[in-house]
Structure formats: structure tokens, C-alpha cells
């Protein structure tokens, strides 16, 4: 069993409140691009900033979608981003976080070679309160909308207007930077939005979780990474409730009270399905970090997800 200290389900990238849209994916191939949220007003003078137009993506990474950077991607009429989303990316920098090692859709110039994730304020307070630290595993998820007019090979219905939640990456914590001198990595120092001395001075609990090299001592699976394609296995939204993406279907072990993630403890949020193999949960609308305990059942499930890449 992986010796994770605990697990964090972490919501990251564009959403209805931070960006006014969702990241796109091709339902025919499962290939996707996560769009980082716009930087906040309070960050403007302290963060390492990267403009959306400076984040280069590989040509035709999403088949038939011709854009050379994230700004062009969002302005494509075929993806249907609204005027508010376009205004956000025109007027703000991209808060590129998390980094999960080399990203499959970015060019070499825009790519990252380390794994890191930064958090501050109340969300970081929640992580600290729940003992997230060395050995913890972050599982990142986001809401994705399918490119319209494409064959859906995911194998389940997905509302093209509302999209669905999928897991897309992971990071096992191997080192933590709680001050500027803790960073000790030039790439992080120069490019990660949280990795400036001014950022640490402004946000007193600013914390950067840096990836372990491997998931475990017996494994050569990297300590962080992106799932290369979205699939039914990575789907969180219940296929039977696809009109309400916040209704998730999870393995049955999550139903047990001591396995339920933080913010999702209430009995009224949960329903155990008749076969007890799966359960349903209604997630909170704006939750960012959901922490739960490690278990043998979780490790079996996580291994099944990794097998899609490393088997």
C-alpha cells in the first residue's frame, strides 16, 4: 500500500467563478487542456506573472483546434467562451498552478520540469488544520466541457453546456516551502506565482508543496504528473446525473464516515448504491480542498487510475 499521509481532492483551473468558463477536452480522443485561473487583484504586485498569450501550446494538440497559446484558445469561437472569460484573460495574468511536471500540451518554452502547488489564506489554513504535509497526496480535479460536434468515446453522456468533473493529475508532497529561502529551485523561484519573497511577505501562510521524485520507494512512477487523456475511470460526475455535474459517483469505501472528505461529512450529501460498490455524493459548490484518510481501498482505486498510464 502507498504510504500516503492523507489525500487531498483539490479543485484547480478555470471554473464558473474564476474565469467564467471551463477547460476544454476532445471527447473523441480524451485529450484536454487545463486553463489556469486569472490572477487575483491582491496578487498583481507580488506574484511571478505570466500572460495567457505567453503560454504556448503545441499546434493542433486538440485535433482541429488551431491555437498557438492560451489566449488564442479562449478566443476561438468554436470553444464558445463568453465575453466575461475573454475579458478576464485579456486583463489579468494567468495563475499557473499547480505544476505537475512536464505538461503534454505545452511547448518546451512554456513547460515546467518540477512539481509544485501553492496555497494561501483560508484554504491553506484548512490544509494545515488537517495535517496535510510531507507524504500527503494531492489529486487534482476540474470541470471540463467537450468540444461540440465530436464523437463521444468517453462512454458516458456529458452535457456539452455543463460539462463534467474529471481527475486530471496528482502530486505527492516531498518537500514544503514555507518561506522564500525554502524554495531552493531556480525554476520555481523565477516562474511559480507563489514563489517570490514579496508573495511570502504579503501572505503569511503562503505554502508551496513540492513534489517527491517518485510515488514510493518501490515505484518508478513519478511523484507528480498529468493523466494524458480523460476517461470514464477518471470521471467524477455520475453518468446517471450528468445534468447536475456536482453529483459524483465514487467507490463505495468513500461512504464510510471516517473516509468521507472534509466539507462532505453530512449524511444528507451521500447515498450508497444498492450494490454498495459505488456511492453518490453532492459536492459543495465552491470547495477547493477536500481532505480524507489513506486506506488500502483507496490505494487499490488509485492504482487502477495509474494503470491507464503505467501498466
N, C-alpha and C positions, 0 to 999 in steps of 0.2 A: 504493500500500500504506500502511495506517496505520503511523505511525512509533512503535509502542509499544516501550518499552524492553524489556519482557518481560511475560509473562502469569502471573496467579495464579488458579488454581481455588480458591475459598475456600468452605468449608462453614460455613453460618450458619443459625441459627434452631433451634427445638425438635428434639431427637433422643432416642434411647433412653436416653442417659446424662444429658443436660442438659434436663430437662423431662419425661422418661419418656413421650414420645409424638412424633407427627409432625404437621406443619402440614396442614390440610385443603384439598382442592380439589374442585370440582364437575366430574366427568368429562363431563357433558353440555355445559358451556359453556367449560371450561378455566379458569374464574375461581378464584382461590386467595387465601388469606391466610397470610402467614408469621407465626409466633408467636415472639417473641423469647425467648431462654433466660432462666431465672431468674438474678438477680444472685448472685454468689458471696459467701460469708461474709466474705472478706477485703476486699470492696468496700463493705460496708454503711456504713461510716463515712466514706468518701471520695468516692463516686460521686454524680453527679446521679441521683436516683432517681425513677422513675415507676411507679406501681402499675398492675397489669393492668386493674383496674376503671376507671382514669382514661384508658385508651387507647380512645377512641371509634371505633367502626366504623360505616360507613354502613348504615342499616337494609336488611335483605334484600340486602346486597351479594352474598352467596352465595344464590341463589334458594331460598326456602323455609327458610332458616336464620335464625331470629329471635333476634338478639342485638345489644345496643347497645354492648358493649365486649368486650375480650378475655377478661375473667374470665367473663362470661356465656357466651361462645362455648365455652370449655373445659368449663363445667359442663353444657352441653347433652347430654342422654342420647343424642340421635341421632348425635353425633360419637364417642361411645364412648371418651372419655378415661378412664384408670383413676384410682383413688383417689390414687395417688402424684403424678400430674400435677396433680390438683386441689389437693392439699396444697401442692405447690411454688408454684403461683400465688397461693395464699392467704397463704403465709408469707414470700414474697420479692418484691422489686421486679422489674420487667421490664428486662433489659439490652437496651435498644432500639438495636441496632447490627447491620448498617450502616444509614445513612440514604442513600437513593438519590434524593433529591429528592421531589417530591410523590408520595405513595403512593395508589394508586387506591382502596383500601378504607377509608382513614381519613377522618374528618370534618375540616373546616378547623381545628377547635380542636386536634386531635391530630396534624396533619400537620407535615411538615418541608419546608423550602424550599431546603435545601442538600444536597450530597452529602458524606458523611464516613464513615470507618470507622476504628475504633481497635483497636490490638493491643498486647499486652504479653508479658513473660516469654519462655518458650522459643519460642512461635510467632512473636513479633516478632524474636527472635534469628535464626530461620530466614529470615525475610524479609530482614533486614539482610545476612545471610551471602550471600544470593543476589541482592544488589544491587537489590532492589525499592525503587523511589523515584519521582522525578518522571518522568512519561511511562509508568509501568507501568499495566497494565490488570488490574483485578480482575474476575473472572467469578464471581458468587455462585451457589451451588447448595445445595439442601436435599432432604430426603426428604419426600414428600407422600403422604398416604393419601386415596383417593377417598371421597366421601360415599356411603354404601351405598344401594342401591336406585335409583341413577340410571343412565340410559343412558350407555354409554361411547363418546364420539365422538372420543376421542384417536386411535383407530385401531389400538391395540395392547393386548394383555392386560395388566392391572395387578392384582396380588394385593391385595384390599381390606384384608387384615390387615397385610401387609408394606409396601405402597406401592411407590414408585419414586423415583429421584433425577431431578430436573429442574434445569436452569439457570433462574434467575428474575430476574437483574439484573446490572448492570455499573457500574463506576466507573473512569474514567481519572484518575490522580493528577496534579493541577495544582499542589498546594501541600502542604507537610508541616508539622505542628506537633509539635515535639519538646520543647516547654516551654509553660507556661501563657501566656506573653507572645506566643507564636507564633500563638495561636488567631485573634485579630483578627476574630471574628464573634460577635455577641451571642447569636444563637440557639444556636450551638454551646456557648458558654460557660455558658448557663443551663440547657441541656437534655440535651446529649450525656453519656452516663455517664462517658466518659473525660476530659471537659473541665473538670475542677476543678483548682485548684492543689494540693489535698490528694492527688488521684489521681497527678499528676506527681511529687509528693514521695514517695509510697509506692512507685510502680512506676517505677524509674529509667529503664527503656527504653520507657515509655509513648509511643506514637506515634499520631498521628491523621492519616490520609491524607484530604486534602480534594479534592473533585472539580474537574477542569478544567471550564470553561464548555462547551466543545464537544469532540467526539472528535478532531477535527483542524482545521487552519486552513482547509481547503477544504470542511468539512462543517458543516451546521447541526444535526446530530444531537447532542443533549445529551451532556455528558461523563459523566452517570450516569443511570440510570433503571431502571424495572421493566418486564419483559415483561408486557403486560397479561393474557395468558392462557397457560397451559401448553399445549404442543402436542407432536406427535411430533418436530418439529425440535429442541425443547428437551430432549427425553428423553435422559438419560444411561444409565439402566439398559437392558440389552439386552432387546429384546422377546422373544427366544428363551430368555432366562434369567430371566424375571420372578419366579420363585420365589426367586431369590437377587439382590436389588436391588444388591448390591455388585459384580456383574458388569456392566461397562459396555461399550457398543458406541460406538466413536469413529471419526472419519475415519481413513483409512489412514496419513496422514502422522504420526500420533502414534506409530506403531510404530517409526519410525526412532529409533535410540538417542539421538541428540542432540536429539530433540523430546520425549522422554518426560519427564513431570513429575517433580520431586523426590519421593522416597519410593516412586516407582513404576518404578525403573530396572531391577529384576531381570527377566531374561528369562523366568523361570517365571511371571510375572504376565501375560504377553502372549501373544496368539495372532493371527496375521494370517489373515484370512478368505481363502477361495480366490480371490475376485475381486480381492483386495488393495485394494479400495475402502474397506473397513471393517476394524477390528481390535477385539479384545476385551481388556479388562484387568480384573483383580480389584483393587479399591482396598483400601487399608488401612482397618481398622475405625474408627480414631479420628483419622485425619489431618485437619488443619484447612486448611493452606495448601500447595498443590502448584504449584510454580513451573516454567515452561518458557519456551523462547525464542520470539520472534516469528518469523513467516515469511510468505511470500506465500500459502502454502496455508492457514495459519491465518486470514489476513485475508479470503480468499475465503469460508471457512466462517463466520466471524463476520458478514460482510456478509449472508450468506444468512439468518442469525438476525435481523438488524436489519430485513431487508426485510419481515418479517412485520408490522412496525410502521410503517416509514417509506417503504415502496415506493409 
